[in-house]
Amino acid sequence: MENPRPEKVAVVDEIVGKLNTATAVFVSEYRGMSVAGLAQLRGVLRDSGAEHKVYKNTLAILAVRQAGLDILEPLLVGPTSLTFAGDDSVGAAKALNTASKTNPLLVLKGGSFGTSALSVDDVKALADLPSREELLAMFAGALQAPLVKTAGLLQALPRNFAYGLAALIDQQTSAAA
């Protein structure tokens, strides 16, 4: 058996490293996309904390086997690109899904979330979830709501007491007159 070239070993090691550190990996087909279109897609994905790369399928297959993500192997057919999501896998899925809607040449194939396989529908469902920032805002709102209600109640008690006292005084002055 032939010894693999060091460059190829380095690429496989790079892919394995990215697979091991990514929260999610999305596989897409880019057949017919221009270089400018791919560069724009990379920029959009970079803004969402993801990295979009194109590798030779044979090297990607070796890497997914080494990383224990054999579930991705059937997706690595044809002109395939990999998107490695950072901390915000939902944001990356949103960006990739939006890009596939605006550019029909980009076709989602599926992916993995941890060691679980994702179908195209799963990726789209993940894209429909609120992003990390939206979830944090919702959580902060949920924490703040009881405090706001309590503050409103505490403000209403003296105000209502003052209104009641004023109404009682008005009633007594009108009864005395």
C-alpha positions in Angstrom: 0.0 0.0 0.0 1.2 3.4 -0.9 2.2 6.0 1.7 -0.1 9.0 1.6 1.5 12.3 0.7 2.1 14.6 3.7 -0.1 17.3 2.2 -3.0 15.0 2.1 -2.4 13.8 5.6 -2.3 17.4 6.8 -5.6 18.2 5.0 -7.3 15.1 6.6 -6.0 16.1 10.0 -7.3 19.6 9.4 -10.8 18.3 8.6 -10.8 15.9 11.6 -9.8 18.9 13.8 -12.7 20.9 12.5 -15.2 18.0 12.8 -14.2 17.5 16.4 -14.5 21.1 17.4 -17.7 22.0 15.4 -21.0 21.9 17.2 -22.7 21.0 13.9 -21.5 20.2 10.4 -23.7 20.9 7.4 -23.1 19.3 3.9 -24.2 21.1 0.8 -23.7 20.8 -3.0 -22.4 23.9 -4.8 -22.6 22.6 -8.4 -22.4 25.6 -10.8 -21.8 28.3 -8.2 -19.3 31.0 -9.2 -16.2 31.7 -7.2 -17.8 35.1 -6.3 -20.9 33.3 -5.1 -18.9 31.0 -2.9 -16.9 33.9 -1.5 -20.1 35.7 -0.6 -21.5 32.6 1.0 -18.3 32.2 3.1 -18.6 35.8 4.2 -22.2 35.3 5.3 -21.4 32.1 7.2 -18.3 33.7 8.8 -20.5 36.4 10.2 -22.6 33.7 11.9 -19.6 32.1 13.4 -19.3 29.3 10.9 -16.6 28.2 8.4 -17.4 27.0 4.9 -14.8 24.9 3.1 -14.5 22.7 0.0 -12.4 19.6 0.2 -11.9 16.6 -2.0 -14.5 14.0 -1.2 -11.9 11.2 -0.8 -10.1 13.3 1.9 -13.3 14.3 3.6 -14.5 10.6 3.7 -11.2 9.6 5.3 -11.6 12.5 7.9 -15.3 11.7 8.8 -14.3 8.0 9.3 -11.4 9.1 11.6 -13.7 11.5 13.5 -16.3 8.8 14.0 -18.9 10.7 11.9 -19.6 7.9 9.4 -23.1 9.3 9.1 -21.8 12.0 6.9 -20.1 9.7 4.4 -23.2 9.0 2.2 -23.6 12.8 1.7 -20.1 13.2 0.4 -20.9 12.7 -3.3 -20.5 15.2 -6.1 -19.2 18.8 -5.6 -19.6 19.0 -1.9 -18.8 21.7 0.6 -18.7 21.4 4.4 -19.9 24.1 6.8 -18.5 23.9 10.3 -20.7 25.6 12.9 -19.1 27.3 15.9 -21.0 28.1 19.1 -24.2 29.1 17.3 -25.2 26.2 15.1 -28.7 27.6 14.7 -27.2 30.9 13.3 -25.1 28.9 10.9 -28.1 26.8 9.8 -30.1 30.0 9.3 -27.4 31.5 7.2 -27.0 28.4 5.1 -30.7 27.9 4.7 -31.2 31.6 3.6 -28.3 31.3 1.2 -29.8 28.2 -0.4 -33.1 30.0 -0.8 -31.5 33.0 -2.5 -29.1 30.9 -4.6 -30.7 27.8 -6.1 -27.3 26.4 -7.1 -26.5 25.8 -3.4 -28.4 22.6 -2.4 -28.5 21.5 1.2 -27.8 17.8 1.6 -27.9 17.3 5.4 -25.4 17.2 8.2 -24.7 16.2 11.7 -25.4 17.7 15.1 -22.9 16.1 17.4 -23.1 12.4 16.5 -26.7 12.7 15.3 -27.5 12.7 11.6 -29.5 15.6 10.2 -31.6 15.4 7.1 -32.3 18.4 4.9 -35.6 18.9 6.7 -33.8 18.7 10.1 -31.4 21.4 8.9 -34.3 23.6 7.8 -36.1 23.0 11.2 -32.9 23.9 13.0 -32.8 27.1 10.9 -36.4 27.9 12.1 -35.4 27.9 15.7 -34.5 31.2 17.5 -30.9 32.1 17.4 -28.7 32.1 20.6 -29.2 35.9 20.9 -32.9 35.6 20.5 -33.1 32.8 23.1 -31.1 34.9 25.6 -33.4 37.9 25.0 -36.4 35.7 25.5 -34.9 34.3 28.7 -34.1 37.8 30.0 -37.6 39.0 29.2 -39.0 36.0 31.1 -36.8 36.8 34.1 -37.7 40.5 34.0 -41.5 40.1 33.6 -42.3 39.1 37.2 -40.1 41.9 38.5 -41.9 44.5 36.3 -45.3 43.2 37.5 -44.2 43.4 41.1 -42.9 46.9 40.7 -46.2 47.9 39.0 -48.1 46.4 41.9 -46.0 48.2 44.5 -46.5 51.5 42.6 -50.3 50.9 42.3 -50.9 50.3 46.1 -50.0 53.9 47.3 -51.6 55.4 44.1 -54.9 53.5 44.6 -54.8 54.4 48.3 -54.4 58.1 47.5 -57.2 57.9 44.9 -59.5 56.2 47.5 -58.6 58.8 50.1 -59.3 61.7 47.7 -62.6 60.1 46.8 -63.5 59.7 50.4 -62.6 63.4 51.2 -64.7 64.5 48.2 -67.6 62.4 49.3 -67.5 63.8 52.8 -67.2 67.4 51.7 -70.1 67.0 49.3 -72.2 65.4 52.0 -71.4 68.2 54.5 -72.4 70.9 52.0 
